[in-house]
Amino acid sequence: MTPPIRNLLLSLALIAVPSGGFALAEYFMTPAALHAAADGTAAHGLGDLSAYDRIVRDTRALADAGDMPGAERRITDLETLWDDNEAVLRKADRLAWTTVDDAADAAFAALRARTPDPAQVRATLTALRDVLAQPVPAASTGEIRFVDGIAVTDDTGHALPCEEMVTSLRDALKGTTPAPDVAALQSKALERCTADDDTRADAFAAQALALLKG
């Protein structure tokens, strides 16, 4: 191969490599559930969850080193990422999403206890990594819980995302000033939703919606 041709091929290769790298980087920066296989399915139903696993790994390392405040801050990164991608992930596989979400909630609770128990923290983080590696869908019981005739869980018994309930209440009000009792329930729903207490937030929102329906 003559030097000019060899140099040309080398130049083309050097151009191609960063392009491929950028493509891979974009792939991993995009919500995992958007990456489906050619047949339209995604791994484990939720796609590539390695970004979440990496955060859990970091959290475990901090906890093992005795840095519980640092571990709690790191697990909050997972909570933020998980919440940001919730709509896509739930749509991709609602039951598998429920399994991971429950495991994540257990880890959050363990790390946010007044005095975190190292053994409990390790156990919940290990369970979360196991679920992320193989998010077996939660069993559907078909038993939906209602508050004042308004559904507040899905058919696995998992509380509906409080953001959805709060949005439904806001839409039902249609920009009007709510009556004092509805306004009080709306305020409580927002307060509990901000505290990541889906169950109680959903109950308050459902009561407010029921009052609006009369």
LUMPA-355187 format. One record per residue (C-alpha): residue number from 1; residue in three letters; x, y, z. Coordinates in steps of 0.001 Angstrom, whole numbers, plus 500000, padded with zeros to 6 digits. Layout:
// LUMPA-355187
<rec><pos>NUM</pos><code>ala</code><east>X</east><north>Y</north><up>Z</up></rec>
...
// end
This chain:
// LUMPA-355187
<rec><pos>1</pos><code>met</code><east>500000</east><north>500000</north><up>500000</up></rec>
<rec><pos>2</pos><code>thr</code><east>501492</east><north>503330</north><up>498957</up></rec>
<rec><pos>3</pos><code>pro</code><east>502056</east><north>505992</north><up>501668</up></rec>
<rec><pos>4</pos><code>pro</code><east>499458</east><north>508423</north><up>500223</up></rec>
<rec><pos>5</pos><code>ile</code><east>496723</east><north>505759</north><up>500262</up></rec>
<rec><pos>6</pos><code>arg</code><east>497760</east><north>504561</north><up>503713</up></rec>
<rec><pos>7</pos><code>asn</code><east>497648</east><north>508118</north><up>505032</up></rec>
<rec><pos>8</pos><code>leu</code><east>494231</east><north>508667</north><up>503477</up></rec>
<rec><pos>9</pos><code>leu</code><east>492832</east><north>505522</north><up>505115</up></rec>
<rec><pos>10</pos><code>leu</code><east>494352</east><north>506480</north><up>508451</up></rec>
<rec><pos>11</pos><code>ser</code><east>492745</east><north>509913</north><up>508233</up></rec>
<rec><pos>12</pos><code>leu</code><east>489368</east><north>508385</north><up>507468</up></rec>
<rec><pos>13</pos><code>ala</code><east>489745</east><north>506010</north><up>510421</up></rec>
<rec><pos>14</pos><code>leu</code><east>490628</east><north>508849</north><up>512783</up></rec>
<rec><pos>15</pos><code>ile</code><east>487544</east><north>510737</north><up>511637</up></rec>
<rec><pos>16</pos><code>ala</code><east>485292</east><north>507697</north><up>512030</up></rec>
<rec><pos>17</pos><code>val</code><east>486394</east><north>506814</north><up>515578</up></rec>
<rec><pos>18</pos><code>pro</code><east>485293</east><north>510033</north><up>517324</up></rec>
<rec><pos>19</pos><code>ser</code><east>482045</east><north>510001</north><up>515374</up></rec>
<rec><pos>20</pos><code>gly</code><east>481312</east><north>506547</north><up>516697</up></rec>
<rec><pos>21</pos><code>gly</code><east>482328</east><north>507647</north><up>520171</up></rec>
<rec><pos>22</pos><code>phe</code><east>479936</east><north>510578</north><up>520080</up></rec>
<rec><pos>23</pos><code>ala</code><east>477169</east><north>508282</north><up>518896</up></rec>
<rec><pos>24</pos><code>leu</code><east>477808</east><north>505946</north><up>521825</up></rec>
<rec><pos>25</pos><code>ala</code><east>477922</east><north>508841</north><up>524247</up></rec>
<rec><pos>26</pos><code>glu</code><east>474599</east><north>510128</north><up>522959</up></rec>
<rec><pos>27</pos><code>tyr</code><east>473156</east><north>506639</north><up>523307</up></rec>
<rec><pos>28</pos><code>phe</code><east>474050</east><north>506388</north><up>526973</up></rec>
<rec><pos>29</pos><code>met</code><east>472938</east><north>509963</north><up>527715</up></rec>
<rec><pos>30</pos><code>thr</code><east>469451</east><north>509258</north><up>526369</up></rec>
<rec><pos>31</pos><code>pro</code><east>466792</east><north>507782</north><up>528722</up></rec>
<rec><pos>32</pos><code>ala</code><east>467439</east><north>504059</north><up>528807</up></rec>
<rec><pos>33</pos><code>ala</code><east>463951</east><north>502919</north><up>527887</up></rec>
<rec><pos>34</pos><code>leu</code><east>464108</east><north>504753</north><up>524568</up></rec>
<rec><pos>35</pos><code>his</code><east>466711</east><north>502302</north><up>523276</up></rec>
<rec><pos>36</pos><code>ala</code><east>464801</east><north>499330</north><up>521937</up></rec>
<rec><pos>37</pos><code>ala</code><east>466107</east><north>496299</north><up>520122</up></rec>
<rec><pos>38</pos><code>ala</code><east>465414</east><north>495784</north><up>516444</up></rec>
<rec><pos>39</pos><code>asp</code><east>462309</east><north>493738</north><up>517228</up></rec>
<rec><pos>40</pos><code>gly</code><east>460865</east><north>496606</north><up>519265</up></rec>
<rec><pos>41</pos><code>thr</code><east>461646</east><north>495182</north><up>522695</up></rec>
<rec><pos>42</pos><code>ala</code><east>464104</east><north>496482</north><up>525287</up></rec>
<rec><pos>43</pos><code>ala</code><east>466342</east><north>494554</north><up>527652</up></rec>
<rec><pos>44</pos><code>his</code><east>464362</east><north>493616</north><up>530799</up></rec>
<rec><pos>45</pos><code>gly</code><east>461510</east><north>495769</north><up>529473</up></rec>
<rec><pos>46</pos><code>leu</code><east>463158</east><north>498945</north><up>530782</up></rec>
<rec><pos>47</pos><code>gly</code><east>466264</east><north>499113</north><up>528615</up></rec>
<rec><pos>48</pos><code>asp</code><east>469808</east><north>499766</north><up>529796</up></rec>
<rec><pos>49</pos><code>leu</code><east>469787</east><north>500520</north><up>533530</up></rec>
<rec><pos>50</pos><code>ser</code><east>473559</east><north>500674</north><up>533943</up></rec>
<rec><pos>51</pos><code>ala</code><east>473504</east><north>504407</north><up>534764</up></rec>
<rec><pos>52</pos><code>tyr</code><east>471310</east><north>503683</north><up>537782</up></rec>
<rec><pos>53</pos><code>asp</code><east>473456</east><north>500733</north><up>538831</up></rec>
<rec><pos>54</pos><code>arg</code><east>476561</east><north>502927</north><up>538701</up></rec>
<rec><pos>55</pos><code>ile</code><east>474984</east><north>505350</north><up>541163</up></rec>
<rec><pos>56</pos><code>val</code><east>474006</east><north>502516</north><up>543514</up></rec>
<rec><pos>57</pos><code>arg</code><east>477559</east><north>501172</north><up>543332</up></rec>
<rec><pos>58</pos><code>asp</code><east>478951</east><north>504600</north><up>544265</up></rec>
<rec><pos>59</pos><code>thr</code><east>476409</east><north>504884</north><up>547085</up></rec>
<rec><pos>60</pos><code>arg</code><east>477395</east><north>501485</north><up>548472</up></rec>
<rec><pos>61</pos><code>ala</code><east>481091</east><north>502428</north><up>548407</up></rec>
<rec><pos>62</pos><code>leu</code><east>480369</east><north>505593</north><up>550395</up></rec>
<rec><pos>63</pos><code>ala</code><east>478199</east><north>503719</north><up>552878</up></rec>
<rec><pos>64</pos><code>asp</code><east>480846</east><north>501022</north><up>553335</up></rec>
<rec><pos>65</pos><code>ala</code><east>483363</east><north>503771</north><up>554073</up></rec>
<rec><pos>66</pos><code>gly</code><east>481064</east><north>505091</north><up>556790</up></rec>
<rec><pos>67</pos><code>asp</code><east>480093</east><north>508246</north><up>554884</up></rec>
<rec><pos>68</pos><code>met</code><east>476320</east><north>507997</north><up>555259</up></rec>
<rec><pos>69</pos><code>pro</code><east>475674</east><north>511696</north><up>554447</up></rec>
<rec><pos>70</pos><code>gly</code><east>477674</east><north>511285</north><up>551241</up></rec>
<rec><pos>71</pos><code>ala</code><east>475830</east><north>508068</north><up>550435</up></rec>
<rec><pos>72</pos><code>glu</code><east>472488</east><north>509804</north><up>550951</up></rec>
<rec><pos>73</pos><code>arg</code><east>473539</east><north>512622</north><up>548632</up></rec>
<rec><pos>74</pos><code>arg</code><east>474668</east><north>510142</north><up>545976</up></rec>
<rec><pos>75</pos><code>ile</code><east>471452</east><north>508092</north><up>546117</up></rec>
<rec><pos>76</pos><code>thr</code><east>469563</east><north>511355</north><up>545566</up></rec>
<rec><pos>77</pos><code>asp</code><east>471212</east><north>511459</north><up>542123</up></rec>
<rec><pos>78</pos><code>leu</code><east>469473</east><north>508166</north><up>541360</up></rec>
<rec><pos>79</pos><code>glu</code><east>466173</east><north>509498</north><up>542646</up></rec>
<rec><pos>80</pos><code>thr</code><east>466457</east><north>512548</north><up>540396</up></rec>
<rec><pos>81</pos><code>leu</code><east>467398</east><north>510515</north><up>537318</up></rec>
<rec><pos>82</pos><code>trp</code><east>464688</east><north>507932</north><up>538006</up></rec>
<rec><pos>83</pos><code>asp</code><east>462027</east><north>510611</north><up>538450</up></rec>
<rec><pos>84</pos><code>asp</code><east>463156</east><north>512484</north><up>535325</up></rec>
<rec><pos>85</pos><code>asn</code><east>462704</east><north>509320</north><up>533247</up></rec>
<rec><pos>86</pos><code>glu</code><east>459633</east><north>508028</north><up>535069</up></rec>
<rec><pos>87</pos><code>ala</code><east>457111</east><north>508682</north><up>532307</up></rec>
<rec><pos>88</pos><code>val</code><east>459192</east><north>506854</north><up>529696</up></rec>
<rec><pos>89</pos><code>leu</code><east>460136</east><north>503957</north><up>531958</up></rec>
<rec><pos>90</pos><code>arg</code><east>456604</east><north>503373</north><up>533286</up></rec>
<rec><pos>91</pos><code>lys</code><east>455271</east><north>503345</north><up>529740</up></rec>
<rec><pos>92</pos><code>ala</code><east>457966</east><north>500876</north><up>528660</up></rec>
<rec><pos>93</pos><code>asp</code><east>457128</east><north>498331</north><up>531355</up></rec>
<rec><pos>94</pos><code>arg</code><east>454876</east><north>499475</north><up>534178</up></rec>
<rec><pos>95</pos><code>leu</code><east>455182</east><north>496309</north><up>536262</up></rec>
<rec><pos>96</pos><code>ala</code><east>458985</east><north>496144</north><up>536032</up></rec>
<rec><pos>97</pos><code>trp</code><east>459122</east><north>499869</north><up>536835</up></rec>
<rec><pos>98</pos><code>thr</code><east>457085</east><north>499177</north><up>539973</up></rec>
<rec><pos>99</pos><code>thr</code><east>459561</east><north>496517</north><up>541109</up></rec>
<rec><pos>100</pos><code>val</code><east>462540</east><north>498849</north><up>540736</up></rec>
<rec><pos>101</pos><code>asp</code><east>460690</east><north>501795</north><up>542229</up></rec>
<rec><pos>102</pos><code>asp</code><east>459818</east><north>499817</north><up>545366</up></rec>
<rec><pos>103</pos><code>ala</code><east>463427</east><north>498681</north><up>545793</up></rec>
<rec><pos>104</pos><code>ala</code><east>464659</east><north>502239</north><up>545296</up></rec>
<rec><pos>105</pos><code>asp</code><east>462179</east><north>503575</north><up>547867</up></rec>
<rec><pos>106</pos><code>ala</code><east>463490</east><north>501054</north><up>550405</up></rec>
<rec><pos>107</pos><code>ala</code><east>467062</east><north>502248</north><up>549808</up></rec>
<rec><pos>108</pos><code>phe</code><east>466019</east><north>505903</north><up>550095</up></rec>
<rec><pos>109</pos><code>ala</code><east>464248</east><north>505192</north><up>553385</up></rec>
<rec><pos>110</pos><code>ala</code><east>467229</east><north>503303</north><up>554816</up></rec>
<rec><pos>111</pos><code>leu</code><east>469658</east><north>506096</north><up>553997</up></rec>
<rec><pos>112</pos><code>arg</code><east>467316</east><north>508844</north><up>555155</up></rec>
<rec><pos>113</pos><code>ala</code><east>466547</east><north>507316</north><up>558533</up></rec>
<rec><pos>114</pos><code>arg</code><east>467404</east><north>509561</north><up>561480</up></rec>
<rec><pos>115</pos><code>thr</code><east>470272</east><north>507183</north><up>562265</up></rec>
<rec><pos>116</pos><code>pro</code><east>470921</east><north>504961</north><up>559224</up></rec>
<rec><pos>117</pos><code>asp</code><east>471534</east><north>501312</north><up>560105</up></rec>
<rec><pos>118</pos><code>pro</code><east>474607</east><north>500190</north><up>558101</up></rec>
<rec><pos>119</pos><code>ala</code><east>473290</east><north>496638</north><up>557782</up></rec>
<rec><pos>120</pos><code>gln</code><east>469902</east><north>497849</north><up>556519</up></rec>
<rec><pos>121</pos><code>val</code><east>471565</east><north>500259</north><up>554096</up></rec>
<rec><pos>122</pos><code>arg</code><east>473758</east><north>497477</north><up>552701</up></rec>
<rec><pos>123</pos><code>ala</code><east>470799</east><north>495112</north><up>552394</up></rec>
<rec><pos>124</pos><code>thr</code><east>468587</east><north>497593</north><up>550559</up></rec>
<rec><pos>125</pos><code>leu</code><east>471373</east><north>498696</north><up>548213</up></rec>
<rec><pos>126</pos><code>thr</code><east>472222</east><north>495073</north><up>547420</up></rec>
<rec><pos>127</pos><code>ala</code><east>468546</east><north>494353</north><up>546744</up></rec>
<rec><pos>128</pos><code>leu</code><east>468314</east><north>497410</north><up>544515</up></rec>
<rec><pos>129</pos><code>arg</code><east>471338</east><north>496323</north><up>542466</up></rec>
<rec><pos>130</pos><code>asp</code><east>469825</east><north>492852</north><up>542096</up></rec>
<rec><pos>131</pos><code>val</code><east>466539</east><north>494314</north><up>540879</up></rec>
<rec><pos>132</pos><code>leu</code><east>468298</east><north>496677</north><up>538457</up></rec>
<rec><pos>133</pos><code>ala</code><east>470191</east><north>493703</north><up>537014</up></rec>
<rec><pos>134</pos><code>gln</code><east>466984</east><north>491692</north><up>536605</up></rec>
<rec><pos>135</pos><code>pro</code><east>463834</east><north>493756</north><up>537178</up></rec>
<rec><pos>136</pos><code>val</code><east>461338</east><north>490919</north><up>537335</up></rec>
<rec><pos>137</pos><code>pro</code><east>457895</east><north>492457</north><up>536863</up></rec>
<rec><pos>138</pos><code>ala</code><east>455762</east><north>492777</north><up>539957</up></rec>
<rec><pos>139</pos><code>ala</code><east>452783</east><north>490465</north><up>540086</up></rec>
<rec><pos>140</pos><code>ser</code><east>449524</east><north>492048</north><up>539048</up></rec>
<rec><pos>141</pos><code>thr</code><east>446864</east><north>491339</north><up>541652</up></rec>
<rec><pos>142</pos><code>gly</code><east>444157</east><north>493253</north><up>539861</up></rec>
<rec><pos>143</pos><code>glu</code><east>443303</east><north>494876</north><up>543187</up></rec>
<rec><pos>144</pos><code>ile</code><east>443197</east><north>498638</north><up>542708</up></rec>
<rec><pos>145</pos><code>arg</code><east>442722</east><north>500729</north><up>545854</up></rec>
<rec><pos>146</pos><code>phe</code><east>440245</east><north>503603</north><up>545797</up></rec>
<rec><pos>147</pos><code>val</code><east>439766</east><north>506629</north><up>548043</up></rec>
<rec><pos>148</pos><code>asp</code><east>436304</east><north>508166</north><up>547776</up></rec>
<rec><pos>149</pos><code>gly</code><east>435802</east><north>506372</north><up>544483</up></rec>
<rec><pos>150</pos><code>ile</code><east>439082</east><north>507633</north><up>542972</up></rec>
<rec><pos>151</pos><code>ala</code><east>441817</east><north>505094</north><up>542102</up></rec>
<rec><pos>152</pos><code>val</code><east>445016</east><north>505765</north><up>544048</up></rec>
<rec><pos>153</pos><code>thr</code><east>447003</east><north>502627</north><up>543113</up></rec>
<rec><pos>154</pos><code>asp</code><east>447676</east><north>500578</north><up>540011</up></rec>
<rec><pos>155</pos><code>asp</code><east>446770</east><north>496886</north><up>539805</up></rec>
<rec><pos>156</pos><code>thr</code><east>449917</east><north>495874</north><up>541710</up></rec>
<rec><pos>157</pos><code>gly</code><east>448814</east><north>497917</north><up>544708</up></rec>
<rec><pos>158</pos><code>his</code><east>451582</east><north>500447</north><up>544061</up></rec>
<rec><pos>159</pos><code>ala</code><east>450644</east><north>504056</north><up>544753</up></rec>
<rec><pos>160</pos><code>leu</code><east>450137</east><north>506119</north><up>541619</up></rec>
<rec><pos>161</pos><code>pro</code><east>452786</east><north>508816</north><up>541096</up></rec>
<rec><pos>162</pos><code>cys</code><east>451554</east><north>511738</north><up>543179</up></rec>
<rec><pos>163</pos><code>glu</code><east>452527</east><north>514129</north><up>540407</up></rec>
<rec><pos>164</pos><code>glu</code><east>449842</east><north>512556</north><up>538227</up></rec>
<rec><pos>165</pos><code>met</code><east>447194</east><north>512886</north><up>540931</up></rec>
<rec><pos>166</pos><code>val</code><east>448141</east><north>516491</north><up>541700</up></rec>
<rec><pos>167</pos><code>thr</code><east>448022</east><north>517304</north><up>537983</up></rec>
<rec><pos>168</pos><code>ser</code><east>444592</east><north>515692</north><up>537671</up></rec>
<rec><pos>169</pos><code>leu</code><east>443366</east><north>517837</north><up>540543</up></rec>
<rec><pos>170</pos><code>arg</code><east>444821</east><north>520984</north><up>539009</up></rec>
<rec><pos>171</pos><code>asp</code><east>443206</east><north>520160</north><up>535658</up></rec>
<rec><pos>172</pos><code>ala</code><east>439869</east><north>519534</north><up>537359</up></rec>
<rec><pos>173</pos><code>leu</code><east>439999</east><north>522986</north><up>538954</up></rec>
<rec><pos>174</pos><code>lys</code><east>440507</east><north>524544</north><up>535503</up></rec>
<rec><pos>175</pos><code>gly</code><east>442149</east><north>527633</north><up>536925</up></rec>
<rec><pos>176</pos><code>thr</code><east>439272</east><north>528443</north><up>539271</up></rec>
<rec><pos>177</pos><code>thr</code><east>439729</east><north>529288</north><up>542940</up></rec>
<rec><pos>178</pos><code>pro</code><east>438894</east><north>526127</north><up>544913</up></rec>
<rec><pos>179</pos><code>ala</code><east>436567</east><north>526052</north><up>547881</up></rec>
<rec><pos>180</pos><code>pro</code><east>438356</east><north>526174</north><up>551261</up></rec>
<rec><pos>181</pos><code>asp</code><east>438016</east><north>522424</north><up>551914</up></rec>
<rec><pos>182</pos><code>val</code><east>439335</east><north>521539</north><up>548454</up></rec>
<rec><pos>183</pos><code>ala</code><east>442134</east><north>524091</north><up>548772</up></rec>
<rec><pos>184</pos><code>ala</code><east>443188</east><north>522580</north><up>552104</up></rec>
<rec><pos>185</pos><code>leu</code><east>443314</east><north>519077</north><up>550617</up></rec>
<rec><pos>186</pos><code>gln</code><east>445218</east><north>520347</north><up>547582</up></rec>
<rec><pos>187</pos><code>ser</code><east>447772</east><north>521992</north><up>549869</up></rec>
<rec><pos>188</pos><code>lys</code><east>448202</east><north>518764</north><up>551855</up></rec>
<rec><pos>189</pos><code>ala</code><east>448566</east><north>516752</north><up>548639</up></rec>
<rec><pos>190</pos><code>leu</code><east>451286</east><north>519094</north><up>547371</up></rec>
<rec><pos>191</pos><code>glu</code><east>453090</east><north>519026</north><up>550718</up></rec>
<rec><pos>192</pos><code>arg</code><east>453124</east><north>515217</north><up>550886</up></rec>
<rec><pos>193</pos><code>cys</code><east>454069</east><north>514907</north><up>547216</up></rec>
<rec><pos>194</pos><code>thr</code><east>457049</east><north>517198</north><up>547780</up></rec>
<rec><pos>195</pos><code>ala</code><east>458040</east><north>514862</north><up>550619</up></rec>
<rec><pos>196</pos><code>asp</code><east>457840</east><north>511861</north><up>548228</up></rec>
<rec><pos>197</pos><code>asp</code><east>454912</east><north>510430</north><up>550193</up></rec>
<rec><pos>198</pos><code>asp</code><east>452873</east><north>509206</north><up>547226</up></rec>
<rec><pos>199</pos><code>thr</code><east>450380</east><north>507239</north><up>549291</up></rec>
<rec><pos>200</pos><code>arg</code><east>449189</east><north>510125</north><up>551447</up></rec>
<rec><pos>201</pos><code>ala</code><east>449483</east><north>512675</north><up>548648</up></rec>
<rec><pos>202</pos><code>asp</code><east>447274</east><north>510501</north><up>546446</up></rec>
<rec><pos>203</pos><code>ala</code><east>444712</east><north>510132</north><up>549222</up></rec>
<rec><pos>204</pos><code>phe</code><east>444456</east><north>513891</north><up>549753</up></rec>
<rec><pos>205</pos><code>ala</code><east>444234</east><north>514529</north><up>546010</up></rec>
<rec><pos>206</pos><code>ala</code><east>441552</east><north>511860</north><up>545632</up></rec>
<rec><pos>207</pos><code>gln</code><east>439467</east><north>513382</north><up>548425</up></rec>
<rec><pos>208</pos><code>ala</code><east>439708</east><north>516784</north><up>546751</up></rec>
<rec><pos>209</pos><code>leu</code><east>438712</east><north>515326</north><up>543375</up></rec>
<rec><pos>210</pos><code>ala</code><east>435750</east><north>513571</north><up>544980</up></rec>
<rec><pos>211</pos><code>leu</code><east>434577</east><north>516842</north><up>546495</up></rec>
<rec><pos>212</pos><code>leu</code><east>434799</east><north>518538</north><up>543098</up></rec>
<rec><pos>213</pos><code>lys</code><east>432729</east><north>515779</north><up>541538</up></rec>
<rec><pos>214</pos><code>gly</code><east>430122</east><north>516187</north><up>544283</up></rec>
// end
